[in-house]
Structure formats: structure tokens, C-alpha cells
Amino acid sequence: MVVALASGFGFSLLMIWWETALAYHIPPNSLSRVSAYDWMGSLALVPIGYLVAGPLANAFGAREVLGVGGVLGLLMLMLSLLPRSTRELGGPAAAGELPVPQPSSSRAISA
């Protein structure tokens, strides 16, 4: 239970930071496409996990499979913090600036 709670909390923080980083570092005209590819890649292996979870639970027990899965999830979240560039990912908020929307090239504003 403790590992599952910690993993869920870490994953929630990860998703907040990830979506914020995408909004700061991806141009607005590309953000929807990048987000779509991100989610497609993130969800691509879910069906394989569903196929593997049942036989593993039958072989080792549901409690053991859930425990190992929770520990692996927590380890993967902690592993994602190893690169310095991940921990120090800057953006307008890190520099004390607010993001300023820029007009896209297709809708140029004439002065």
C-alpha cells in the first residue's frame, strides 16, 4: 500500500511537471501534435501489460505481482530524476518571467 501510494503521488507530480514542460518548450502550433504522439507512445504498451499481468498473477500470486509492479513504478520515477537536465529543466517560470503568447506565422499581426 505504501509503495502504491508513493508511486501514485510521484506519478501525479510527474504528469504536472511534464505537461508544464511541454507547454513551455513546445511551440503552440506544434503542441497538440507533440501531445498526441506523447500519449500514443505512453499508452502503446498497455495492452501488452494486460496480457502479461494475468499469467504472472497466476504463476506468482496477485499480491507479489502488484508489489513488484509498484516497486518498479517507483524506481522508474526515481530513475527519471537522474539526468541533471531533467532536474534543472528551466523555462519562463524558472527565470521569473511569465510566458508571452507569440502569434503564429499564419496569423501575422500587421501594425
N, C-alpha and C positions, 0 to 999 in steps of 0.2 A: 504494500500500500504506500509506504513512504517513497519508494523509488518511482512508483507510478505518479504520485503527486508531484515529486520534484521534476520528473520528466515532462509532465503536462505544463507545469509552471514555466520551465525553461523553454519549451516549445512555443508557448504563448508569447513570451518575451522575444524569442527569435523571430516570430512572424511579424510582430510590431516593428522591430528594427529592420527586418528585410523589406517590408512594404515601404517604410520610410526611406530606406536607402535607394530603392527603385525610383521613388518619386523625386528624390534629389539628383540622382545621377543619370537618369534616362531622359532624353528629350521628350517633351509632352506628346509630340506627334508619333513617337515610337512606343510609348508606354503601354498601350493596350496590347500591341503585338508581343512585346517582351513579356508581359504578364501572362499572356495566353501560352506562350512557349514554356514559361517557367512552370505553370500549373500542369501542363501536359507532361512535362518531364517529371514533375514531382509525383504525379498520380499514375505514371506508366507501369510501375512495378507492383501496385496494389493488388491486381488480380493474381499475380504470382504468389504474393504473400498469403492471400486467401487459400490458394491451392495447397500451399505448404503447411499452413498452420494446423489444419485438421489432422493429417498424418503424424505430424510432430507431437501433437497433443495426445494422440492415441499411443504413440510409442513411449513418450516420456512423462506424460501427465500434463493436464492443463495448467496447474499451478507452476510447474517448472518452466513450461514454455512462456507463460506470461511473465514470470520473474526474469528469465533470461532476456526476453524482449524489452522489458523495462530497463534493465541494466544496459543493454546495447543502445537503446534510445538515449539514455542519459550520457553514455560515453560518446556517442556521436555528436551530441550537442556540445559537450565539453571539448571535443576534438575540433569543432568548428571555430573555437576561440584561440587555437594555437597560432595561426598566422597573425603577425603584428598588423598587417594591412587590414585584417578583419576587425581587430580590436580598436584600431585608430582610424576607422573609416570616417572621414570628415565630410562636411557638407556645409551649406549655408548656416544651419543652426549651430554647428560646431564653431564657426567663425563669428558667431554673434550677429549674423545677418539674417534677414528674412528673405525667402525666395521671391524673386520678381518675375512674374509671368512674361515670357517673350512671345511676340506674335510669330506665328509660323510664316514661312516664306510664301505660302499660297494666299495668305490674307495680309498682305503688306499694308501698313497704315501710311497713307500719304499725309504729309504735313502741309 
